[in-house]
Amino acid sequence: MSDIKLLMNRIKQLSYYEVAVELYEPIQFKGAVPFDMEITGNIVVAQVLANSYEEAEHKLLKFLFEGERDV
């Protein structure tokens, strides 16, 4: 299968997943946030576009705790 077809199949399989994460310390954002996100107390709930819940959770955790802004 060509690279284009593989990419198109991956895009077609994307879904939004709701991921909740508990924060143990305050967090501050500078710039754009790539998710529809709500923070209540120390709980972050985000809608993340991914191919699986595991991928969505990984993307959110990278963004929050590793400072990876390229998700």
All heavy atoms as TSV, in Angstrom:
chain	resi	resn	atom	element	x	y	z
A	1	MET	N	N	0.847	-1.171	0.000
A	1	MET	CA	C	0.000	0.000	0.000
A	1	MET	C	C	0.898	1.242	0.000
A	1	MET	O	O	1.898	1.292	0.696
A	1	MET	CB	C	-0.894	-0.031	1.241
A	1	MET	CG	C	-2.007	0.980	1.196
A	1	MET	SD	S	-3.108	0.913	2.622
A	1	MET	CE	C	-4.182	-0.416	2.143
A	2	SER	N	N	0.515	2.231	-0.759
A	2	SER	CA	C	1.339	3.440	-0.852
A	2	SER	C	C	1.279	4.251	0.444
A	2	SER	O	O	0.365	4.092	1.258
A	2	SER	CB	C	0.867	4.300	-2.025
A	2	SER	OG	O	-0.353	4.940	-1.697
A	3	ASP	N	N	2.268	5.111	0.612
A	3	ASP	CA	C	2.316	5.963	1.802
A	3	ASP	C	C	1.078	6.842	1.910
A	3	ASP	O	O	0.557	7.056	3.003
A	3	ASP	CB	C	3.569	6.842	1.775
A	3	ASP	CG	C	4.837	6.038	2.002
A	3	ASP	OD1	O	4.745	4.900	2.507
A	3	ASP	OD2	O	5.927	6.546	1.682
A	4	ILE	N	N	0.594	7.338	0.785
A	4	ILE	CA	C	-0.588	8.198	0.774
A	4	ILE	C	C	-1.806	7.416	1.260
A	4	ILE	O	O	-2.583	7.910	2.081
A	4	ILE	CB	C	-0.856	8.763	-0.642
A	4	ILE	CG1	C	0.301	9.629	-1.106
A	4	ILE	CG2	C	-2.172	9.513	-0.695
A	4	ILE	CD1	C	0.424	10.957	-0.398
A	5	LYS	N	N	-1.975	6.200	0.788
A	5	LYS	CA	C	-3.123	5.390	1.212
A	5	LYS	C	C	-3.036	5.054	2.701
A	5	LYS	O	O	-4.041	5.066	3.405
A	5	LYS	CB	C	-3.226	4.112	0.382
A	5	LYS	CG	C	-3.732	4.361	-1.023
A	5	LYS	CD	C	-3.935	3.066	-1.773
A	5	LYS	CE	C	-4.426	3.357	-3.175
A	5	LYS	NZ	N	-4.659	2.133	-3.930
A	6	LEU	N	N	-1.834	4.755	3.195
A	6	LEU	CA	C	-1.658	4.486	4.620
A	6	LEU	C	C	-2.027	5.715	5.452
A	6	LEU	O	O	-2.716	5.602	6.471
A	6	LEU	CB	C	-0.216	4.071	4.914
A	6	LEU	CG	C	0.206	2.692	4.429
A	6	LEU	CD1	C	1.708	2.497	4.615
A	6	LEU	CD2	C	-0.558	1.619	5.175
A	7	LEU	N	N	-1.572	6.875	5.007
A	7	LEU	CA	C	-1.891	8.108	5.704
A	7	LEU	C	C	-3.391	8.381	5.684
A	7	LEU	O	O	-3.982	8.738	6.709
A	7	LEU	CB	C	-1.124	9.281	5.085
A	7	LEU	CG	C	-1.401	10.653	5.682
A	7	LEU	CD1	C	-1.004	10.679	7.157
A	7	LEU	CD2	C	-0.674	11.729	4.899
A	8	MET	N	N	-4.023	8.205	4.558
A	8	MET	CA	C	-5.470	8.443	4.443
A	8	MET	C	C	-6.248	7.478	5.337
A	8	MET	O	O	-7.230	7.876	5.979
A	8	MET	CB	C	-5.927	8.326	2.983
A	8	MET	CG	C	-5.388	9.427	2.093
A	8	MET	SD	S	-5.798	11.094	2.670
A	8	MET	CE	C	-7.547	11.110	2.441
A	9	ASN	N	N	-5.833	6.223	5.406
A	9	ASN	CA	C	-6.506	5.264	6.284
A	9	ASN	C	C	-6.353	5.669	7.745
A	9	ASN	O	O	-7.298	5.558	8.527
A	9	ASN	CB	C	-5.964	3.853	6.064
A	9	ASN	CG	C	-6.494	3.227	4.800
A	9	ASN	OD1	O	-7.555	3.604	4.309
A	9	ASN	ND2	N	-5.755	2.286	4.250
A	10	ARG	N	N	-5.180	6.140	8.112
A	10	ARG	CA	C	-4.961	6.590	9.492
A	10	ARG	C	C	-5.864	7.785	9.810
A	10	ARG	O	O	-6.466	7.852	10.874
A	10	ARG	CB	C	-3.496	6.950	9.705
A	10	ARG	CG	C	-3.204	7.445	11.106
A	10	ARG	CD	C	-1.722	7.532	11.380
A	10	ARG	NE	N	-1.399	8.367	12.510
A	10	ARG	CZ	C	-1.615	8.068	13.781
A	10	ARG	NH1	N	-2.166	6.929	14.100
A	10	ARG	NH2	N	-1.282	8.897	14.743
A	11	ILE	N	N	-5.949	8.729	8.898
A	11	ILE	CA	C	-6.792	9.911	9.104
A	11	ILE	C	C	-8.260	9.504	9.251
A	11	ILE	O	O	-8.974	10.018	10.116
A	11	ILE	CB	C	-6.601	10.916	7.952
A	11	ILE	CG1	C	-5.203	11.541	8.040
A	11	ILE	CG2	C	-7.682	11.988	7.973
A	11	ILE	CD1	C	-4.801	12.346	6.835
A	12	LYS	N	N	-8.719	8.570	8.437
A	12	LYS	CA	C	-10.116	8.122	8.494
A	12	LYS	C	C	-10.445	7.461	9.827
A	12	LYS	O	O	-11.586	7.464	10.261
A	12	LYS	CB	C	-10.409	7.143	7.357
A	12	LYS	CG	C	-10.460	7.788	5.998
A	12	LYS	CD	C	-10.703	6.735	4.930
A	12	LYS	CE	C	-10.558	7.323	3.542
A	12	LYS	NZ	N	-10.731	6.299	2.510
A	13	GLN	N	N	-9.451	6.895	10.492
A	13	GLN	CA	C	-9.685	6.179	11.748
A	13	GLN	C	C	-9.577	7.074	12.980
A	13	GLN	O	O	-9.808	6.618	14.101
A	13	GLN	CB	C	-8.697	5.015	11.869
A	13	GLN	CG	C	-8.924	3.955	10.829
A	13	GLN	CD	C	-7.842	2.884	10.862
A	13	GLN	OE1	O	-6.957	2.907	11.708
A	13	GLN	NE2	N	-7.909	1.952	9.925
A	14	LEU	N	N	-9.245	8.344	12.806
A	14	LEU	CA	C	-9.117	9.244	13.947
A	14	LEU	C	C	-10.467	9.479	14.616
A	14	LEU	O	O	-11.487	9.604	13.950
A	14	LEU	CB	C	-8.537	10.592	13.509
A	14	LEU	CG	C	-7.073	10.600	13.093
A	14	LEU	CD1	C	-6.700	11.967	12.528
A	14	LEU	CD2	C	-6.175	10.234	14.247
A	15	SER	N	N	-10.446	9.557	15.929
A	15	SER	CA	C	-11.633	9.856	16.732
A	15	SER	C	C	-11.212	10.737	17.893
A	15	SER	O	O	-10.043	10.797	18.259
A	15	SER	CB	C	-12.247	8.573	17.300
A	15	SER	OG	O	-12.749	7.769	16.278
A	16	TYR	N	N	-12.203	11.398	18.485
A	16	TYR	CA	C	-11.932	12.166	19.700
A	16	TYR	C	C	-12.114	11.262	20.907
A	16	TYR	O	O	-13.087	10.526	20.997
A	16	TYR	CB	C	-12.871	13.371	19.808
A	16	TYR	CG	C	-12.416	14.521	18.952
A	16	TYR	CD1	C	-12.973	14.741	17.702
A	16	TYR	CD2	C	-11.422	15.382	19.388
A	16	TYR	CE1	C	-12.555	15.797	16.914
A	16	TYR	CE2	C	-10.987	16.433	18.600
A	16	TYR	CZ	C	-11.566	16.639	17.375
A	16	TYR	OH	O	-11.134	17.675	16.591
A	17	TYR	N	N	-11.163	11.335	21.817
A	17	TYR	CA	C	-11.217	10.575	23.068
A	17	TYR	C	C	-11.159	11.564	24.223
A	17	TYR	O	O	-10.385	12.519	24.189
A	17	TYR	CB	C	-10.044	9.602	23.161
A	17	TYR	CG	C	-10.105	8.505	22.137
A	17	TYR	CD1	C	-9.515	8.667	20.893
A	17	TYR	CD2	C	-10.778	7.326	22.407
A	17	TYR	CE1	C	-9.582	7.665	19.935
A	17	TYR	CE2	C	-10.850	6.313	21.448
A	17	TYR	CZ	C	-10.255	6.500	20.226
A	17	TYR	OH	O	-10.325	5.508	19.275
A	18	GLU	N	N	-11.983	11.321	25.235
A	18	GLU	CA	C	-11.949	12.146	26.428
A	18	GLU	C	C	-10.970	11.519	27.413
A	18	GLU	O	O	-11.145	10.378	27.823
A	18	GLU	CB	C	-13.336	12.245	27.054
A	18	GLU	CG	C	-13.373	13.166	28.250
A	18	GLU	CD	C	-14.772	13.395	28.745
A	18	GLU	OE1	O	-15.486	14.204	28.131
A	18	GLU	OE2	O	-15.146	12.738	29.736
A	19	VAL	N	N	-9.957	12.294	27.769
A	19	VAL	CA	C	-8.896	11.803	28.651
A	19	VAL	C	C	-8.866	12.688	29.896
A	19	VAL	O	O	-8.843	13.915	29.790
A	19	VAL	CB	C	-7.521	11.850	27.941
A	19	VAL	CG1	C	-6.425	11.322	28.859
A	19	VAL	CG2	C	-7.565	11.054	26.643
A	20	ALA	N	N	-8.865	12.060	31.066
A	20	ALA	CA	C	-8.776	12.787	32.333
A	20	ALA	C	C	-7.453	12.463	33.008
A	20	ALA	O	O	-7.029	11.308	33.035
A	20	ALA	CB	C	-9.934	12.417	33.249
A	21	VAL	N	N	-6.803	13.497	33.527
A	21	VAL	CA	C	-5.505	13.351	34.181
A	21	VAL	C	C	-5.519	14.183	35.461
A	21	VAL	O	O	-6.032	15.300	35.474
A	21	VAL	CB	C	-4.368	13.843	33.252
A	21	VAL	CG1	C	-3.035	13.839	33.954
A	21	VAL	CG2	C	-4.306	13.023	31.990
A	22	GLU	N	N	-4.927	13.648	36.513
A	22	GLU	CA	C	-4.808	14.389	37.762
A	22	GLU	C	C	-3.469	15.111	37.799
A	22	GLU	O	O	-2.421	14.531	37.524
A	22	GLU	CB	C	-4.908	13.435	38.948
A	22	GLU	CG	C	-4.906	14.135	40.283
A	22	GLU	CD	C	-5.137	13.195	41.453
A	22	GLU	OE1	O	-5.255	11.969	41.234
A	22	GLU	OE2	O	-5.187	13.691	42.579
A	23	LEU	N	N	-3.522	16.401	38.148
A	23	LEU	CA	C	-2.304	17.197	38.296
A	23	LEU	C	C	-1.874	17.183	39.747
A	23	LEU	O	O	-2.692	17.316	40.646
A	23	LEU	CB	C	-2.558	18.640	37.869
A	23	LEU	CG	C	-2.943	18.873	36.419
A	23	LEU	CD1	C	-3.277	20.338	36.201
A	23	LEU	CD2	C	-1.822	18.439	35.497
A	24	TYR	N	N	-0.589	17.035	39.982
A	24	TYR	CA	C	-0.063	17.024	41.336
A	24	TYR	C	C	0.578	18.346	41.723
A	24	TYR	O	O	0.938	18.554	42.870
A	24	TYR	CB	C	0.939	15.881	41.507
A	24	TYR	CG	C	0.267	14.550	41.337
A	24	TYR	CD1	C	0.373	13.835	40.158
A	24	TYR	CD2	C	-0.516	14.018	42.355
A	24	TYR	CE1	C	-0.272	12.617	40.003
A	24	TYR	CE2	C	-1.163	12.809	42.213
A	24	TYR	CZ	C	-1.032	12.108	41.031
A	24	TYR	OH	O	-1.675	10.920	40.880
A	25	GLU	N	N	0.737	19.227	40.749
A	25	GLU	CA	C	1.262	20.552	41.010
A	25	GLU	C	C	0.629	21.507	39.998
A	25	GLU	O	O	0.192	21.074	38.929
A	25	GLU	CB	C	2.783	20.585	40.909
A	25	GLU	CG	C	3.332	20.128	39.579
A	25	GLU	CD	C	4.838	20.032	39.573
A	25	GLU	OE1	O	5.395	19.395	40.473
A	25	GLU	OE2	O	5.446	20.602	38.658
A	26	PRO	N	N	0.561	22.786	40.319
A	26	PRO	CA	C	-0.035	23.750	39.382
A	26	PRO	C	C	0.714	23.758	38.052
A	26	PRO	O	O	1.914	23.504	37.996
A	26	PRO	CB	C	0.125	25.091	40.099
A	26	PRO	CG	C	0.310	24.741	41.529
A	26	PRO	CD	C	0.998	23.409	41.557
A	27	ILE	N	N	-0.016	24.060	36.999
A	27	ILE	CA	C	0.573	24.095	35.664
A	27	ILE	C	C	0.137	25.386	34.991
A	27	ILE	O	O	-0.966	25.868	35.221
A	27	ILE	CB	C	0.167	22.849	34.853
A	27	ILE	CG1	C	1.000	22.712	33.592
A	27	ILE	CG2	C	-1.300	22.861	34.526
A	27	ILE	CD1	C	0.891	21.363	32.925
A	28	GLN	N	N	1.010	25.959	34.177
A	28	GLN	CA	C	0.707	27.199	33.482
A	28	GLN	C	C	1.017	27.007	32.008
A	28	GLN	O	O	2.047	26.409	31.659
A	28	GLN	CB	C	1.531	28.342	34.057
A	28	GLN	CG	C	1.199	29.675	33.478
A	28	GLN	CD	C	1.964	30.800	34.177
A	28	GLN	OE1	O	2.875	30.564	34.964
A	28	GLN	NE2	N	1.600	32.021	33.879
A	29	PHE	N	N	0.147	27.513	31.155
A	29	PHE	CA	C	0.333	27.375	29.709
A	29	PHE	C	C	0.705	28.704	29.104
A	29	PHE	O	O	0.186	29.742	29.491
A	29	PHE	CB	C	-0.958	26.877	29.046
A	29	PHE	CG	C	-1.414	25.548	29.561
A	29	PHE	CD1	C	-2.463	25.466	30.458
A	29	PHE	CD2	C	-0.792	24.385	29.160
A	29	PHE	CE1	C	-2.886	24.248	30.937
A	29	PHE	CE2	C	-1.207	23.158	29.635
A	29	PHE	CZ	C	-2.252	23.093	30.527
A	30	LYS	N	N	1.612	28.655	28.135
A	30	LYS	CA	C	1.961	29.822	27.335
A	30	LYS	C	C	1.701	29.438	25.887
A	30	LYS	O	O	2.185	28.420	25.418
A	30	LYS	CB	C	3.430	30.190	27.521
A	30	LYS	CG	C	3.759	30.690	28.897
A	30	LYS	CD	C	5.217	31.076	28.993
A	30	LYS	CE	C	5.524	31.553	30.397
A	30	LYS	NZ	N	6.915	31.908	30.563
A	31	GLY	N	N	0.920	30.223	25.203
A	31	GLY	CA	C	0.651	29.936	23.800
A	31	GLY	C	C	-0.559	29.044	23.607
A	31	GLY	O	O	-1.394	28.891	24.493
A	32	ALA	N	N	-0.623	28.436	22.459
A	32	ALA	CA	C	-1.782	27.633	22.063
A	32	ALA	C	C	-1.819	26.290	22.778
A	32	ALA	O	O	-0.788	25.690	23.054
A	32	ALA	CB	C	-1.760	27.402	20.557
A	33	VAL	N	N	-3.023	25.836	23.061
A	33	VAL	CA	C	-3.253	24.509	23.631
A	33	VAL	C	C	-3.947	23.687	22.546
A	33	VAL	O	O	-4.995	24.088	22.051
A	33	VAL	CB	C	-4.136	24.598	24.904
A	33	VAL	CG1	C	-4.459	23.218	25.430
A	33	VAL	CG2	C	-3.446	25.425	25.967
A	34	PRO	N	N	-3.396	22.539	22.160
A	34	PRO	CA	C	-3.930	21.801	21.006
A	34	PRO	C	C	-5.174	20.951	21.295
A	34	PRO	O	O	-5.581	20.173	20.446
A	34	PRO	CB	C	-2.754	20.904	20.610
A	34	PRO	CG	C	-2.047	20.656	21.894
A	34	PRO	CD	C	-2.175	21.931	22.665
A	35	PHE	N	N	-5.748	21.088	22.485
A	35	PHE	CA	C	-6.897	20.266	22.850
A	35	PHE	C	C	-8.018	21.145	23.387
A	35	PHE	O	O	-7.770	22.209	23.950
A	35	PHE	CB	C	-6.527	19.264	23.958
A	35	PHE	CG	C	-5.272	18.492	23.690
A	35	PHE	CD1	C	-4.135	18.688	24.446
A	35	PHE	CD2	C	-5.223	17.551	22.674
A	35	PHE	CE1	C	-2.976	17.973	24.210
A	35	PHE	CE2	C	-4.072	16.842	22.419
A	35	PHE	CZ	C	-2.944	17.046	23.186
A	36	ASP	N	N	-9.250	20.662	23.250
A	36	ASP	CA	C	-10.373	21.259	23.955
A	36	ASP	C	C	-10.239	20.738	25.374
A	36	ASP	O	O	-10.377	19.545	25.619
A	36	ASP	CB	C	-11.684	20.809	23.311
A	36	ASP	CG	C	-12.896	21.407	23.985
A	36	ASP	OD1	O	-12.742	22.342	24.794
A	36	ASP	OD2	O	-14.008	20.933	23.706
A	37	MET	N	N	-9.914	21.628	26.316
A	37	MET	CA	C	-9.501	21.168	27.627
A	37	MET	C	C	-10.183	21.989	28.713
A	37	MET	O	O	-10.399	23.189	28.563
A	37	MET	CB	C	-7.976	21.307	27.728
A	37	MET	CG	C	-7.360	20.738	28.936
A	37	MET	SD	S	-5.567	20.531	28.792
A	37	MET	CE	C	-4.989	22.140	28.380
A	38	GLU	N	N	-10.514	21.310	29.814
A	38	GLU	CA	C	-11.089	21.973	30.979
A	38	GLU	C	C	-10.327	21.512	32.214
A	38	GLU	O	O	-10.080	20.323	32.394
A	38	GLU	CB	C	-12.563	21.599	31.109
A	38	GLU	CG	C	-13.266	22.288	32.248
A	38	GLU	CD	C	-14.743	21.954	32.258
A	38	GLU	OE1	O	-15.367	21.881	31.198
A	38	GLU	OE2	O	-15.264	21.752	33.370
A	39	ILE	N	N	-9.966	22.468	33.062
A	39	ILE	CA	C	-9.269	22.149	34.302
A	39	ILE	C	C	-10.177	22.544	35.459
A	39	ILE	O	O	-10.580	23.701	35.577
A	39	ILE	CB	C	-7.924	22.883	34.407
A	39	ILE	CG1	C	-7.034	22.523	33.227
A	39	ILE	CG2	C	-7.238	22.553	35.725
A	39	ILE	CD1	C	-5.751	23.308	33.147
A	40	THR	N	N	-10.515	21.567	36.297
A	40	THR	CA	C	-11.332	21.799	37.476
A	40	THR	C	C	-10.555	21.277	38.675
A	40	THR	O	O	-10.333	20.066	38.790
A	40	THR	CB	C	-12.689	21.071	37.368
A	40	THR	OG1	O	-13.325	21.458	36.147
A	40	THR	CG2	C	-13.583	21.403	38.541
A	41	GLY	N	N	-10.154	22.202	39.536
A	41	GLY	CA	C	-9.320	21.793	40.665
A	41	GLY	C	C	-8.009	21.247	40.146
A	41	GLY	O	O	-7.276	21.932	39.438
A	42	ASN	N	N	-7.722	19.986	40.465
A	42	ASN	CA	C	-6.477	19.378	39.981
A	42	ASN	C	C	-6.730	18.305	38.917
A	42	ASN	O	O	-5.869	17.485	38.639
A	42	ASN	CB	C	-5.676	18.796	41.146
A	42	ASN	CG	C	-6.406	17.656	41.830
A	42	ASN	OD1	O	-7.625	17.559	41.765
A	42	ASN	ND2	N	-5.671	16.792	42.489
A	43	ILE	N	N	-7.916	18.332	38.293
A	43	ILE	CA	C	-8.260	17.367	37.243
A	43	ILE	C	C	-8.341	18.073	35.893
A	43	ILE	O	O	-9.049	19.070	35.732
A	43	ILE	CB	C	-9.606	16.673	37.529
A	43	ILE	CG1	C	-9.586	15.980	38.894
A	43	ILE	CG2	C	-9.962	15.695	36.414
A	43	ILE	CD1	C	-8.610	14.834	39.007
A	44	VAL	N	N	-7.604	17.550	34.926
A	44	VAL	CA	C	-7.650	18.041	33.544
A	44	VAL	C	C	-8.452	17.039	32.727
A	44	VAL	O	O	-8.165	15.835	32.761
A	44	VAL	CB	C	-6.233	18.149	32.934
A	44	VAL	CG1	C	-6.305	18.529	31.470
A	44	VAL	CG2	C	-5.388	19.111	33.704
A	45	VAL	N	N	-9.449	17.526	32.002
A	45	VAL	CA	C	-10.209	16.679	31.083
A	45	VAL	C	C	-10.053	17.293	29.699
A	45	VAL	O	O	-10.368	18.468	29.489
A	45	VAL	CB	C	-11.699	16.595	31.475
A	45	VAL	CG1	C	-12.460	15.748	30.470
A	45	VAL	CG2	C	-11.855	16.034	32.882
A	46	ALA	N	N	-9.556	16.499	28.750
A	46	ALA	CA	C	-9.288	17.004	27.404
A	46	ALA	C	C	-9.891	16.090	26.355
A	46	ALA	O	O	-9.950	14.872	26.532
A	46	ALA	CB	C	-7.793	17.117	27.172
A	47	GLN	N	N	-10.330	16.691	25.264
A	47	GLN	CA	C	-10.774	15.957	24.081
A	47	GLN	C	C	-9.571	15.892	23.141
A	47	GLN	O	O	-9.086	16.932	22.684
A	47	GLN	CB	C	-11.939	16.682	23.388
A	47	GLN	CG	C	-13.147	16.863	24.257
A	47	GLN	CD	C	-13.823	15.541	24.565
A	47	GLN	OE1	O	-13.866	14.635	23.726
A	47	GLN	NE2	N	-14.338	15.415	25.764
A	48	VAL	N	N	-9.102	14.679	22.871
A	48	VAL	CA	C	-7.867	14.507	22.097
A	48	VAL	C	C	-8.160	13.683	20.847
A	48	VAL	O	O	-8.760	12.609	20.927
A	48	VAL	CB	C	-6.784	13.804	22.952
A	48	VAL	CG1	C	-5.493	13.672	22.158
A	48	VAL	CG2	C	-6.547	14.551	24.251
A	49	LEU	N	N	-7.733	14.180	19.703
A	49	LEU	CA	C	-7.894	13.480	18.432
A	49	LEU	C	C	-6.769	12.456	18.271
A	49	LEU	O	O	-5.588	12.818	18.296
A	49	LEU	CB	C	-7.862	14.488	17.277
A	49	LEU	CG	C	-8.213	13.991	15.886
A	49	LEU	CD1	C	-9.640	13.446	15.845
A	49	LEU	CD2	C	-8.038	15.091	14.872
A	50	ALA	N	N	-7.151	11.174	18.143
A	50	ALA	CA	C	-6.142	10.111	18.043
A	50	ALA	C	C	-6.769	8.861	17.439
A	50	ALA	O	O	-7.976	8.809	17.196
A	50	ALA	CB	C	-5.584	9.805	19.430
A	51	ASN	N	N	-5.932	7.841	17.235
A	51	ASN	CA	C	-6.403	6.562	16.700
A	51	ASN	C	C	-6.860	5.601	17.787
A	51	ASN	O	O	-7.512	4.609	17.494
A	51	ASN	CB	C	-5.329	5.882	15.850
A	51	ASN	CG	C	-5.208	6.516	14.489
A	51	ASN	OD1	O	-4.302	7.287	14.254
A	51	ASN	ND2	N	-6.134	6.237	13.602
A	52	SER	N	N	-6.490	5.863	19.037
A	52	SER	CA	C	-6.894	4.994	20.142
A	52	SER	C	C	-6.861	5.806	21.430
A	52	SER	O	O	-6.259	6.877	21.483
A	52	SER	CB	C	-5.943	3.803	20.275
A	52	SER	OG	O	-4.654	4.251	20.684
A	53	TYR	N	N	-7.511	5.266	22.469
A	53	TYR	CA	C	-7.477	5.941	23.758
A	53	TYR	C	C	-6.042	6.032	24.267
A	53	TYR	O	O	-5.633	7.064	24.797
A	53	TYR	CB	C	-8.351	5.205	24.780
A	53	TYR	CG	C	-8.291	5.868	26.134
A	53	TYR	CD1	C	-9.108	6.947	26.425
A	53	TYR	CD2	C	-7.387	5.439	27.099
A	53	TYR	CE1	C	-9.030	7.594	27.651
A	53	TYR	CE2	C	-7.301	6.074	28.331
A	53	TYR	CZ	C	-8.130	7.149	28.603
A	53	TYR	OH	O	-8.043	7.778	29.810
A	54	GLU	N	N	-5.274	4.977	24.094
A	54	GLU	CA	C	-3.895	4.956	24.561
A	54	GLU	C	C	-3.060	6.053	23.894
A	54	GLU	O	O	-2.258	6.721	24.538
A	54	GLU	CB	C	-3.255	3.581	24.320
A	54	GLU	CG	C	-3.818	2.474	25.170
A	54	GLU	CD	C	-5.179	1.956	24.689
A	54	GLU	OE1	O	-5.569	2.206	23.514
A	54	GLU	OE2	O	-5.863	1.319	25.496
A	55	GLU	N	N	-3.253	6.222	22.583
A	55	GLU	CA	C	-2.528	7.275	21.870
A	55	GLU	C	C	-2.970	8.650	22.368
A	55	GLU	O	O	-2.138	9.541	22.571
A	55	GLU	CB	C	-2.763	7.159	20.362
A	55	GLU	CG	C	-2.039	8.226	19.568
A	55	GLU	CD	C	-2.329	8.191	18.076
A	55	GLU	OE1	O	-3.181	7.376	17.625
A	55	GLU	OE2	O	-1.717	8.985	17.359
A	56	ALA	N	N	-4.260	8.828	22.597
A	56	ALA	CA	C	-4.782	10.101	23.092
A	56	ALA	C	C	-4.206	10.426	24.467
A	56	ALA	O	O	-3.766	11.553	24.721
A	56	ALA	CB	C	-6.305	10.047	23.152
A	57	GLU	N	N	-4.174	9.434	25.344
A	57	GLU	CA	C	-3.624	9.637	26.678
A	57	GLU	C	C	-2.145	9.993	26.595
A	57	GLU	O	O	-1.663	10.903	27.289
A	57	GLU	CB	C	-3.829	8.374	27.501
A	57	GLU	CG	C	-3.368	8.503	28.927
A	57	GLU	CD	C	-3.638	7.240	29.721
A	57	GLU	OE1	O	-3.309	6.134	29.233
A	57	GLU	OE2	O	-4.175	7.358	30.829
A	58	HIS	N	N	-1.409	9.308	25.738
A	58	HIS	CA	C	0.022	9.576	25.558
A	58	HIS	C	C	0.243	11.017	25.080
A	58	HIS	O	O	1.136	11.719	25.579
A	58	HIS	CB	C	0.607	8.569	24.569
A	58	HIS	CG	C	2.051	8.776	24.274
A	58	HIS	ND1	N	3.053	8.471	25.164
A	58	HIS	CD2	C	2.666	9.286	23.179
A	58	HIS	CE1	C	4.226	8.772	24.630
A	58	HIS	NE2	N	4.008	9.278	23.427
A	59	LYS	N	N	-0.558	11.470	24.119
A	59	LYS	CA	C	-0.418	12.832	23.603
A	59	LYS	C	C	-0.662	13.860	24.701
A	59	LYS	O	O	0.084	14.837	24.831
A	59	LYS	CB	C	-1.409	13.079	22.456
A	59	LYS	CG	C	-1.041	12.438	21.159
A	59	LYS	CD	C	-2.080	12.790	20.121
A	59	LYS	CE	C	-1.681	12.343	18.742
A	59	LYS	NZ	N	-2.630	12.828	17.720
A	60	LEU	N	N	-1.704	13.653	25.493
A	60	LEU	CA	C	-2.013	14.604	26.558
A	60	LEU	C	C	-0.919	14.613	27.622
A	60	LEU	O	O	-0.478	15.680	28.062
A	60	LEU	CB	C	-3.369	14.290	27.198
A	60	LEU	CG	C	-3.788	15.237	28.321
A	60	LEU	CD1	C	-3.886	16.676	27.816
A	60	LEU	CD2	C	-5.102	14.783	28.925
A	61	LEU	N	N	-0.459	13.448	28.025
A	61	LEU	CA	C	0.593	13.376	29.043
A	61	LEU	C	C	1.881	14.037	28.559
A	61	LEU	O	O	2.545	14.744	29.322
A	61	LEU	CB	C	0.849	11.924	29.449
A	61	LEU	CG	C	-0.288	11.253	30.225
A	61	LEU	CD1	C	0.014	9.781	30.428
A	61	LEU	CD2	C	-0.551	11.955	31.538
A	62	LYS	N	N	2.246	13.813	27.302
A	62	LYS	CA	C	3.437	14.462	26.745
A	62	LYS	C	C	3.286	15.972	26.785
A	62	LYS	O	O	4.211	16.687	27.155
A	62	LYS	CB	C	3.681	14.006	25.305
A	62	LYS	CG	C	4.409	12.697	25.187
A	62	LYS	CD	C	4.651	12.307	23.754
A	62	LYS	CE	C	5.616	13.248	23.086
A	62	LYS	NZ	N	6.015	12.805	21.736
A	63	PHE	N	N	2.109	16.459	26.407
A	63	PHE	CA	C	1.882	17.899	26.389
A	63	PHE	C	C	1.957	18.488	27.793
A	63	PHE	O	O	2.597	19.517	28.014
A	63	PHE	CB	C	0.522	18.212	25.764
A	63	PHE	CG	C	0.182	19.668	25.793
A	63	PHE	CD1	C	0.752	20.540	24.886
A	63	PHE	CD2	C	-0.698	20.167	26.734
A	63	PHE	CE1	C	0.459	21.895	24.927
A	63	PHE	CE2	C	-1.004	21.515	26.779
A	63	PHE	CZ	C	-0.430	22.381	25.872
A	64	LEU	N	N	1.317	17.836	28.747
A	64	LEU	CA	C	1.251	18.371	30.101
A	64	LEU	C	C	2.552	18.263	30.865
A	64	LEU	O	O	2.949	19.198	31.564
A	64	LEU	CB	C	0.150	17.652	30.898
A	64	LEU	CG	C	-1.287	17.909	30.479
A	64	LEU	CD1	C	-2.226	17.024	31.264
A	64	LEU	CD2	C	-1.653	19.374	30.634
A	65	PHE	N	N	3.215	17.127	30.776
A	65	PHE	CA	C	4.327	16.840	31.689
A	65	PHE	C	C	5.709	16.852	31.055
A	65	PHE	O	O	6.710	16.932	31.749
A	65	PHE	CB	C	4.095	15.520	32.400
A	65	PHE	CG	C	2.808	15.520	33.190
A	65	PHE	CD1	C	1.780	14.677	32.849
A	65	PHE	CD2	C	2.646	16.386	34.254
A	65	PHE	CE1	C	0.587	14.688	33.581
A	65	PHE	CE2	C	1.465	16.414	34.977
A	65	PHE	CZ	C	0.433	15.555	34.638
A	66	GLU	N	N	5.773	16.739	29.737
A	66	GLU	CA	C	7.082	16.719	29.099
A	66	GLU	C	C	7.312	17.970	28.261
A	66	GLU	O	O	8.347	18.099	27.609
A	66	GLU	CB	C	7.223	15.469	28.218
A	66	GLU	CG	C	7.200	14.186	29.021
A	66	GLU	CD	C	7.247	12.944	28.147
A	66	GLU	OE1	O	7.695	13.056	26.983
A	66	GLU	OE2	O	6.835	11.889	28.613
A	67	GLY	N	N	6.321	18.840	28.213
A	67	GLY	CA	C	6.464	20.078	27.466
A	67	GLY	C	C	6.514	19.891	25.966
A	67	GLY	O	O	6.946	20.769	25.247
A	68	GLU	N	N	6.045	18.718	25.483
A	68	GLU	CA	C	6.053	18.462	24.037
A	68	GLU	C	C	4.910	19.234	23.410
A	68	GLU	O	O	3.749	18.934	23.616
A	68	GLU	CB	C	5.867	16.960	23.752
A	68	GLU	CG	C	7.018	16.110	24.211
A	68	GLU	CD	C	8.263	16.331	23.378
A	68	GLU	OE1	O	8.154	16.628	22.199
A	68	GLU	OE2	O	9.349	16.174	23.946
A	69	ARG	N	N	5.228	20.240	22.644
A	69	ARG	CA	C	4.189	21.079	22.036
A	69	ARG	C	C	3.855	20.650	20.608
A	69	ARG	O	O	3.018	21.238	19.970
A	69	ARG	CB	C	4.629	22.535	22.055
A	69	ARG	CG	C	4.943	23.055	23.430
A	69	ARG	CD	C	3.746	22.937	24.361
A	69	ARG	NE	N	4.030	23.569	25.628
A	69	ARG	CZ	C	3.861	22.984	26.789
A	69	ARG	NH1	N	3.423	21.765	26.851
A	69	ARG	NH2	N	4.119	23.609	27.901
A	70	ASP	N	N	4.509	19.620	20.111
A	70	ASP	CA	C	4.256	19.147	18.746
A	70	ASP	C	C	3.429	17.867	18.786
A	70	ASP	O	O	3.893	16.799	18.468
A	70	ASP	CB	C	5.584	18.884	18.022
A	70	ASP	CG	C	5.374	18.534	16.566
A	70	ASP	OD1	O	4.343	18.936	15.995
A	70	ASP	OD2	O	6.231	17.846	16.006
A	71	VAL	N	N	2.172	17.981	19.249
A	71	VAL	CA	C	1.287	16.825	19.322
A	71	VAL	C	C	0.245	17.023	18.280
A	71	VAL	O	O	-0.597	16.448	17.946
A	71	VAL	CB	C	0.685	16.628	20.720
A	71	VAL	CG1	C	1.781	16.249	21.703
A	71	VAL	CG2	C	-0.041	17.854	21.192
